[in-house]
Amino acid sequence: MPNPAREPAKAERRNAEQRMALRRPTRRAATVTFAAEKPPVACVIWDISDGGARLAVAHPLATLPPHFTLNLSKDASVRRDCEVVWTDTRFVGVKFVNLSP
């Protein structure tokens, strides 16, 4: 009989196997920007790779837009355009994309 407590671990392992690049643990403060007229929202980067990241965002995940900008530096000089790939009760997984036309 399957053990429900082990199912999340299986899902995480499966997701890790699908990634193109290895994620590195970081626990780094950052911000996300949704729209020019709204202030940035605080977040913590839990892990990051060349292709994406896992974030804990100080914003209700249910209202998180499908695309936003992750500001990696305080002055937003280093940033990545992101697309939401998955969410759960604590985190959001994003891939880095180029949103420019």
ZASELO-556459 format. One line per field, with one value per residue: residue number from 1; residue in three letters; x, y, z of N, C-alpha, C, O in turn. Coordinates in steps of 0.1 Angstrom, whole numbers, plus 5000, padded with zeros to 4 digits. Example, Ala and Ser with C-alpha at 12.3 -4.5 7.8 and 13.67 -1.06 7.14 Angstrom:
BEGIN
k	c(1:2)
r	c(ALA:SER)
n_u	c(5132:5128)
n_v	c(4943:4978)
n_w	c(5078:5071)
ca_u	c(5123:5137)
ca_v	c(4955:4989)
ca_w	c(5078:5071)
c_u	c(5132:5129)
c_v	c(4967:5000)
c_w	c(5078:5079)
o_u	c(5142:5134)
o_v	c(4967:5011)
o_w	c(5085:5080)
//
This chain:
BEGIN
k	c(1:2:3:4:5:6:7:8:9:10:11:12:13:14:15:16:17:18:19:20:21:22:23:24:25:26:27:28:29:30:31:32:33:34:35:36:37:38:39:40:41:42:43:44:45:46:47:48:49:50:51:52:53:54:55:56:57:58:59:60:61:62:63:64:65:66:67:68:69:70:71:72:73:74:75:76:77:78:79:80:81:82:83:84:85:86:87:88:89:90:91:92:93:94:95:96:97:98:99:100:101)
r	c(MET:PRO:ASN:PRO:ALA:ARG:GLU:PRO:ALA:LYS:ALA:GLU:ARG:ARG:ASN:ALA:GLU:GLN:ARG:MET:ALA:LEU:ARG:ARG:PRO:THR:ARG:ARG:ALA:ALA:THR:VAL:THR:PHE:ALA:ALA:GLU:LYS:PRO:PRO:VAL:ALA:CYS:VAL:ILE:TRP:ASP:ILE:SER:ASP:GLY:GLY:ALA:ARG:LEU:ALA:VAL:ALA:HIS:PRO:LEU:ALA:THR:LEU:PRO:PRO:HIS:PHE:THR:LEU:ASN:LEU:SER:LYS:ASP:ALA:SER:VAL:ARG:ARG:ASP:CYS:GLU:VAL:VAL:TRP:THR:ASP:THR:ARG:PHE:VAL:GLY:VAL:LYS:PHE:VAL:ASN:LEU:SER:PRO)
n_u	c(5008:5006:5025:5013:5029:5053:5049:5052:5080:5087:5076:5092:5117:5112:5107:5132:5147:5138:5148:5169:5193:5213:5200:5211:5213:5204:5191:5185:5177:5154:5135:5102:5087:5056:5041:5046:5034:5031:5046:5077:5076:5086:5108:5122:5149:5151:5164:5184:5191:5207:5185:5162:5143:5134:5111:5101:5075:5063:5035:5002:5000:4979:4972:4993:5008:5012:5036:5064:5089:5120:5140:5173:5192:5195:5191:5178:5193:5203:5184:5157:5134:5105:5086:5059:5060:5052:5033:5030:5018:5037:5058:5070:5077:5098:5107:5133:5128:5128:5112:5111:5101)
n_v	c(4988:5023:5048:5078:5099:5097:5104:5132:5134:5117:5131:5155:5144:5134:5159:5170:5154:5161:5186:5208:5219:5218:5226:5250:5253:5284:5305:5334:5368:5386:5404:5405:5418:5428:5446:5478:5499:5490:5484:5465:5431:5413:5384:5351:5334:5301:5280:5279:5278:5278:5278:5284:5288:5282:5298:5316:5335:5367:5371:5363:5332:5324:5346:5352:5364:5348:5355:5373:5396:5387:5403:5403:5419:5446:5471:5464:5460:5435:5411:5387:5376:5358:5327:5311:5278:5258:5257:5254:5250:5265:5274:5287:5275:5286:5292:5307:5331:5348:5376:5397:5411)
n_w	c(5000:4992:5007:5019:5030:5018:4992:4984:4984:4964:4942:4943:4937:4911:4898:4901:4884:4859:4854:4836:4846:4875:4907:4931:4966:4982:4998:4997:5000:4979:4955:4939:4909:4897:4883:4868:4882:4908:4940:4946:4957:4986:4986:4991:4977:4975:4962:4933:4898:4865:4849:4864:4895:4929:4949:4979:4983:4995:4991:4983:4969:4953:4938:4923:4894:4861:4849:4858:4872:4886:4909:4915:4927:4950:4938:4915:4892:4884:4871:4864:4840:4847:4845:4859:4869:4887:4918:4953:4987:5000:4983:4951:4919:4893:4859:4841:4817:4785:4781:4763:4731)
ca_u	c(5000:5014:5026:5011:5039:5065:5046:5059:5094:5088:5073:5103:5127:5108:5109:5146:5152:5134:5155:5181:5205:5213:5197:5220:5206:5209:5184:5189:5166:5152:5121:5096:5079:5045:5036:5053:5028:5030:5059:5082:5072:5098:5108:5135:5153:5155:5174:5185:5199:5208:5173:5150:5145:5123:5109:5091:5071:5055:5023:4993:5003:4967:4970:5006:5006:5020:5049:5069:5104:5127:5151:5183:5200:5187:5188:5172:5202:5203:5170:5154:5120:5101:5073:5055:5060:5045:5032:5024:5014:5048:5068:5066:5089:5098:5118:5137:5124:5131:5098:5112:5097)
ca_v	c(5000:5035:5057:5092:5107:5096:5109:5145:5132:5111:5142:5163:5137:5134:5172:5173:5146:5168:5199:5208:5223:5215:5238:5252:5260:5297:5312:5347:5378:5392:5410:5403:5429:5423:5457:5490:5508:5484:5482:5452:5422:5406:5370:5345:5324:5289:5274:5286:5272:5286:5279:5287:5289:5280:5310:5318:5349:5373:5375:5351:5324:5322:5358:5354:5363:5337:5360:5384:5398:5385:5412:5396:5429:5456:5482:5457:5459:5421:5406:5376:5374:5344:5321:5302:5264:5251:5263:5245:5259:5274:5278:5288:5272:5294:5291:5320:5333:5361:5381:5407:5406)
ca_w	c(5000:4991:5019:5014:5035:5009:4978:4981:4982:4950:4933:4942:4930:4897:4893:4900:4873:4847:4853:4827:4853:4889:4915:4942:4977:4984:5009:4995:4998:4966:4953:4926:4904:4889:4874:4870:4892:4921:4946:4946:4968:4991:4985:4994:4968:4983:4954:4920:4887:4854:4842:4872:4909:4939:4957:4989:4980:5005:4983:4982:4957:4944:4930:4917:4879:4855:4845:4867:4872:4899:4911:4923:4934:4956:4928:4904:4881:4880:4872:4855:4837:4852:4842:4870:4865:4897:4931:4964:4998:5005:4973:4937:4910:4881:4849:4836:4803:4779:4777:4753:4718)
c_u	c(5009:5014:5025:5022:5051:5062:5052:5074:5096:5086:5085:5115:5125:5110:5124:5152:5149:5141:5167:5194:5203:5210:5207:5212:5212:5204:5188:5177:5166:5139:5116:5088:5069:5040:5044:5047:5027:5045:5064:5078:5084:5096:5121:5137:5158:5166:5173:5194:5200:5194:5161:5153:5132:5123:5099:5087:5061:5043:5015:4996:4991:4966:4983:5004:5015:5034:5052:5084:5110:5139:5161:5192:5191:5183:5181:5180:5204:5190:5168:5139:5117:5088:5071:5054:5051:5043:5027:5021:5025:5057:5062:5079:5087:5109:5121:5134:5128:5117:5099:5108:5109)
c_v	c(5012:5043:5071:5102:5107:5101:5122:5143:5126:5122:5151:5157:5136:5148:5175:5166:5153:5181:5197:5211:5221:5227:5238:5259:5274:5305:5327:5356:5384:5399:5405:5415:5424:5433:5469:5499:5503:5482:5468:5444:5414:5391:5364:5334:5312:5281:5280:5277:5282:5288:5283:5287:5285:5291:5309:5333:5354:5379:5362:5344:5323:5334:5361:5354:5353:5342:5372:5385:5395:5394:5406:5406:5439:5468:5477:5458:5445:5415:5395:5377:5360:5340:5311:5288:5256:5259:5252:5255:5268:5281:5280:5284:5280:5290:5305:5320:5347:5366:5393:5402:5404)
c_w	c(5000:5004:5015:5019:5026:4995:4975:4977:4968:4940:4931:4935:4915:4891:4891:4888:4860:4845:4844:4835:4868:4897:4927:4954:4979:4996:5008:4993:4985:4966:4940:4922:4895:4879:4878:4881:4906:4927:4946:4959:4973:4988:4990:4983:4976:4975:4940:4910:4876:4847:4850:4887:4917:4948:4968:4988:4991:4998:4982:4968:4947:4935:4923:4901:4873:4851:4854:4866:4886:4899:4920:4930:4940:4947:4915:4891:4876:4882:4862:4853:4841:4847:4853:4863:4874:4910:4941:4975:5003:4995:4959:4929:4897:4872:4844:4821:4798:4774:4767:4739:4709)
o_u	c(5018:5003:5034:5025:5059:5071:5057:5079:5106:5093:5089:5121:5134:5116:5128:5161:5156:5140:5174:5205:5191:5216:5210:5205:5225:5211:5194:5167:5177:5132:5123:5082:5072:5037:5047:5055:5023:5054:5056:5075:5092:5085:5131:5128:5168:5175:5163:5203:5195:5192:5150:5165:5121:5133:5089:5095:5052:5040:5020:4995:4993:4960:4985:4998:5025:5043:5043:5091:5104:5148:5159:5200:5180:5172:5179:5175:5207:5185:5175:5131:5124:5079:5079:5046:5043:5052:5021:5020:5021:5062:5051:5090:5077:5120:5112:5138:5131:5112:5089:5111:5107)
o_v	c(5013:5043:5077:5111:5117:5103:5123:5149:5129:5123:5155:5163:5138:5148:5181:5171:5151:5186:5187:5207:5221:5238:5228:5269:5276:5312:5333:5353:5387:5399:5402:5422:5416:5430:5471:5506:5510:5480:5459:5450:5409:5385:5372:5326:5313:5276:5285:5271:5293:5298:5285:5287:5284:5295:5301:5341:5347:5391:5351:5350:5322:5333:5372:5344:5349:5334:5380:5377:5401:5393:5404:5402:5441:5473:5484:5456:5443:5414:5394:5378:5350:5349:5302:5286:5248:5268:5242:5267:5278:5291:5275:5289:5280:5284:5313:5311:5355:5361:5398:5391:5401)
o_w	c(5008:5011:5009:5012:5026:4987:4964:4968:4960:4930:4920:4927:4907:4880:4881:4881:4850:4834:4844:4831:4873:4895:4933:4951:4978:5002:5018:4986:4979:4976:4931:4931:4886:4867:4889:4889:4915:4920:4945:4969:4964:4988:4992:4981:4982:4981:4936:4915:4877:4840:4845:4891:4911:4955:4966:4990:4995:4999:4981:4958:4935:4924:4917:4897:4879:4849:4857:4860:4896:4890:4932:4939:4935:4948:4906:4880:4864:4894:4852:4862:4837:4845:4856:4853:4870:4912:4937:4973:5009:4997:4957:4932:4891:4876:4843:4813:4806:4764:4763:4736:4697)
//
